[in-house]
């Protein structure tokens, strides 16, 4: 059910993007020919080259509507396109100053679609500030933020959330005195247009119960559906938060220290849940538990004193002398 909904939306997005790219090509016969060959759309103009592979349903991997079993590269008149360069979130020169103190400086971040990307660094490195900038809880002092190629630098938090960029917080953020099911149901109400209809009877939102229960089952807390959220164990409460974010059907999920305060059993359970979530979404997470980072992340960006110190996979960054110094101190052997 969840996979089919995501695949339907993915097909629509791909078709829309393909039409937009093809329309931008103008009257260029060679490029229009390229759009028909192999199901891809490629064009360039104004010094910018870009491409889009239109993925047909038979080539989609199960549970991941964005992944193709075979991703081809094409080059027509010097114009190349590849899904490997498909960045869903980008920041350019992102800077935030607080009354003369620079929290982050010139951050150029590229988040590849369909990956788990970790943002790590010692305390005070600027990780949460980056999160707040990307999700628009803070406005940058300089720089730009792109989401799916659209500049969202001046957007508001609710606007980017509705676009599919949704976050969690370090501190557990649920409605403590609503039941577990009601927490998810609140998140599901917006598409109905009844979010502020407080005078309506409860039965008006009972149509959402089945979908809420489905999400609770998916994150492993359905057994607690009628329990007040305040009574949930901490690890299960974090799973509920993920269920409420999934209710918004995000394309990008930003998790701010999802393992904070958890024991080993809860960490294992939450790691498995994040891996499942990431099968058809992009995940950007801040995390201090480096074992979790090593296990989950395909790409890691290390921050120190508000600037990017290193990037790569875990094997690369864990051996970087500057990263070791930032974590362990000068002179560490």
ZANU-796684 format. One record per residue: y, x, z of N, C-alpha, C in turn. Coordinates in steps of 0.2 Angstrom, whole numbers, plus 5000, padded with zeros to 4 digits. Layout:
! ZANU-796684
YXZYXZYXZ/...
//
This chain:
! ZANU-796684
499450045000500050005000500650045000/500750095005501350145005501350184999/500750204997500750254991501050214984/500750154984500950114978501650094978/501950074983502650064984503050124982/502850184984503250244983503150264975/502550254972502450264965502950224961/502950154963503350114959504050134959/504350154965505050174965505150234961/504650284962504650344958504650334951/504250284948504350274941505050254939/505250204943505950174941506450234941/506450284946506950334947506850384941/506250394939506150444933506350414927/506250344926506450314920507250314919/507550294925508250294925508550364924/508250414927508550484926508450504919/507850484916507750504909508250474904/508350414906508850374901509550414902/509750434908510350464909510450534906/509850574906509850634903509850634896/509450584893509450574886510150554883/510450504887511150484885511650534885/511550584890512050644890512050694884/511450684881511350734876511750724870/511950654869512350644863511950644857/512350654851511950644845511750714843/511150734846510850804845510150794843/510050784837509350774834508750814837/508950874838508350924840508150904847/508750894851508550874858508250804859/508450764855508150694855507350704853/507250744848506550754847506150784853/506450834856506150864862505950804867/506450754868506350704873505650664871/505550664865504950624863504250664863/504350724863503750774863503550784870/502950774872502750784878502950744884/503350694883503650654888504150684892/504450734889505050764893505750754890/506250764894506950754892507250814894/507550854889507950914890508550914886/509050934889509750944885510150984889/510751004886511251054889511951034886/512451044890513051034888513551064893/514151084890514651104895514451164899/514051204896513851264900513251254905/513051184906512551174910511851154907/511351184909510651164906510251124912/509951074909509551034914508951004911/508450984914507850954911507550904916/507150864913506750814917506150794914/505550804917504950784915504750714917/504650674912504450604913503750604914/503550584921502850594923502550524922/502050514918501650454917501150444923/501050374925500650364930499950394930/499550404924498950434925498950514927/499550544926499550614928499750624935/499950574939500150574946499550594951/499750644955499250654961499250594965/498650574968498650524973499050534979/499550484980499950484986500550524985/500650554979501250594978501550574971/501950524970502250504964502650554960/502850614964503350664961502950714958/502250724960501850784957501450764951/501450814946501050804941500450854941/499950834939499350874939499450934935/499850924929500050984925500750974924/501151034925501851034924501951084919/502251054913502351104907503051124907/503151184904503851204903503951204895/504551184894504751174886505351214885/505451234879506051274877506251254870/506851214870507051194863507751224862/507851264857508451294855508751324862/508351364865508551404871508651354877/508551294877508551244883507951244886/507851254892507251254896507251204902/506751174903506651124909506051134912/506051134919505451134923505551104930/504951064932505051034938505051084944/504851144943504951194948505651214950/506151194946506851204948507151134950/506751094952507051024954507251024962/507851034963508051034970508350964972/508150944977508350874979509050874983/509050934987509650944992509951014990/510551024989510851084988511551084992/511651144995512351154998512651224995/513251214994513651274991514251294995/514151354998514751385002514851335008/514351305011514451265016514751295022/515351275025515651305031515851255035/515851265042516051225047516451265052/517051255054517451285059517651235064/517651255071517851215076518451255080/519051235078519651265081519551345081/519451375076519451445075518751475076/518251435078517551465079517151445073/516851485069516451475063515751465065/515551395065514851385067514351395061/514551385055514151405049514551425044/514351475040514851505035514451515029/514751485023514451505016513751495016/513451435018512751425017512651395011/512251435007511951405000511251395001/511051325002510351305004510151264998/509451274996509151234990508551214993/508451144993507851114996507451084990/506851114988506451094983506151024984/506150984979505850914980505050924981/504850884986504150874988503850934992/504350974995504151025000504351015007/504051055011504251055018504651115019/505251115021505751165021505951175029/505851235032506051245039506651285039/507051265044507651295045507651325052/507551395053507451425060507951475061/507951495067508451545070508451545077/508751595080508851595087509351545090/509451525096509851475099510651495096/510951445094511651455092511751485085/511151485081511251505074511551455070/511651395071511951345067511551295064/510851295066510351245063510551175063/510751155069510851085070511551065067/512051115067512651105063512551095056/512051125053511851115046511651045045/511151025050510850965049511450905049/511850915054512450865055512850865049/512950925046513350925039513050895034/512350905033512050875027511950805028/511850775034511750705035512450675037/512950705036513650685036513950655043/513550685048513850675055514450715057/514450765053515050815053515350825046/515950835045516250845038516350925038/516150955032516251025032516951045031/517151105033517851135032517851165025/517351185022517351205015516651195013/516551195006515951195003515751125000/515151114997514951054994514251044996/514050974996513350954997513150914991/512550924988512250884983511650854985/511550794983510950754984510750724978/510150744975509950724969510450734963/510850784964511350804959512050764960/512050724965512650684967513050724972/513650734972514050764977514150714983/513950724989513950674994514450705000/514750764998515150795003515650745007/515950705004516450655007516050585009/515450585009515150525010515050515018/514850455020514850435027514050435029/513850445035513150445037512750385035/513050325035512650265033512550265026/513050285022512950285015512450335013/512350395015511850445013511150415016/511150385021510450355024510250305019/510650265016510450205012510250235005/510550295004510350334997509650364998/509350375004508750395005508650465009/509250485012509250545016509350525023/508750525027508750505034508450555039/508750555045508650605050508350575056/508050625060507950605067508350655071/508350645078508750685082508350725087/508650775090508350815096508150765101/508550725104508450685109508150615106/507650595110507250535108507750475107/507750445101508250385100507850325098/507650285103507350225101507750175106/507550105104507850055109507350045114/507550075121506950075126506750005128/507149955128506849895131506649845125/506649865119506349825114505549855114/505149805111504449835110504449885105/503849915104503749965099503849935092/503549875091503549835085504249815083/504649795088505349775087505749825085/505649885088506049945086505949955078/505349955075505249965068505549905064/505449845067505749785064506449785063/506849815068507549825067507749865061/507349915060507449965054507349925048/506849875048506649845042507149785040/507549765045508049705043508549715038/508749775037509349785033509249755026/508649765022508549745016508549665015/508449635021508449555021509149535022/509649575024510349555025510449515031/510049525036510049485042510149535048/510449595047510449645052510949615058/511449575056511949555061511949485062/511349455060511349375062510949365068/511349385074511049385080510949305083/511249265079511149195082510549155079/510249195074509649165071509049165076/508549125075507949125079507549185077/507149205082506649265081506249255075/506049195074505549185068505849195062/506449205061506749225055506649295053/506449335057506249405056505449415056/505149365058504449375059504049395052/504449375047504149395040504049475040/504349515044504349585044503849615048/503449575052502949595057502449635054/502149605048501549635045501749705042/502349715039502549785037502649825043/502949805048503049845054502449865057/501949825057501249845060500949895056/501049885049500749935044501050005046/501650005047502050075048501750105055/501750055060501450085066500750105066/500350075062499650095061499650165057/500150175053500150235049500350295053/500750285058500950345062500450345069/500050295069499550305075499750275081/500250225081500450195088500350115087/499950095083499950015082499649985089/499250025093498949995099499449985104/500050015103500650005108501149955105/500949915100501449875097501849835102/501549805107501949755111502149785118/502149855118502349885124503049905123/503449895129504149915128504149995127/504650015122504650085120504750135126/505150105131505250155136504650175140/504050135139503450155142502950195138/503150215132502750255128502750325131/502150365130502150435131502650465126/502850525128503350565125503150575117/502550605116502350615110502250555105/502050495108502050435105502750405103/503150425107503850405106504150435100/504050495099504250535093503950505087/503250485087502950455082503250385080/503450355085503850285084504550305080/504850355082505450375078505350385071/504750425070504550435063504450365059/504150325063503950255060504650215058/505150225062505750185061506150225055/506050285054506450325049506050305042/505350295043504950275037505150205035/505350165039505550095038506150095033/506550145033507050145028506850175021/506250195021505950215014506350275012/506350335016506750385014506450435009/506850465005506650515000506650585003/507050595008507150655011507150635019/506650675023506650655030506850725033/507350725037507650775041507450775048/507050815051506750815058507050875062/507450855067507750905071507350915077/507050975077506550995083506050935085/505650915080505150865081504650885087/504550945088504050965093504350985100/504950975101505250995107505050955113/504850985118504550955124503850935124/503450945119502850925118502250975120/501750945123501150985125500750995118/500251035119499851055113499451005110/499250955113498950895110499450855106/500050845108500550805105500750845099/500850915099501050955094500550945088/499950955090499450945085499450875081/499550825085499550755082500150745078/500750775080501350765076501350805070/501050865070501050915065500650875059/500050845061499650805056500050755053/500450715057500850665055501350685050/501750745051502250765047501950785040/501350815040500950835034500850775030/500650715033500550655029501150625026/501650625030502350605028502550645022/502450705022502750745017502350745010/501750705010501350705004501750674998/502250625000502650594994503350594996/503550645000504250645002504450725003/505150735003505350805005505550805013/505350855016505450865023505850925024/506450915028506850975030506850975038/506551025041506551025048506851085052/507151075057507351125062506751125067/506451185068505951195073505951265076/505851265083505751325086505051355087/504551305087503851325087503651365081/503651425081503451465075502751455072/502351435077501651425074501651355070/502051315072502151245068502451265061/502951305062503351325055502851355051/502451405053501951445049501451395046/501251345050500751295048500951245042/501551225043501851165039502251185033/502651245034503151255029502951295023/503251265017503151305011503751355010/504351335013504951375012505251385019/505551435021505951445027506551475026/507051455029507751485029507951505036/508051565037508251595044508951595044/509251565049509951575051510051615057/510651655057510851695063511651695062/511951685068512651685069512951645063/512651585061512951545056512951555049/512551615048512451635041511651635039/511551635033510851645031510651715031/510151725035509851795036509351815031/508851765030508251785026508051715023/507651715018507251655015506651675012/506151635012505551645009504951605012/504351625011503751595015503751635022/503251605026503251635033503051705033/502551725028502351795028502951845026/503351815022503951865020504451865026/504651805029505251815034504951845040/504351835042504051855048504051935049/504051965043504052035042504752065041/505252025040505852045039506252085045/506452145044506652185050507252145053/507752115049508352085052508152025056/507551985053507351925057507051945064/506652005064506352025070506952045075/507452075072507952095077508352035079/508451985075508851925078508451895083/507751895083507351855088507251895094/507051965093506852005098507352055101/507852065097508352115099508352185096/508852215096508952285092508452335096/508052365091507652425094506952395095/506752335094506152305095505652345090/505052365092504552395088503952345087/
//
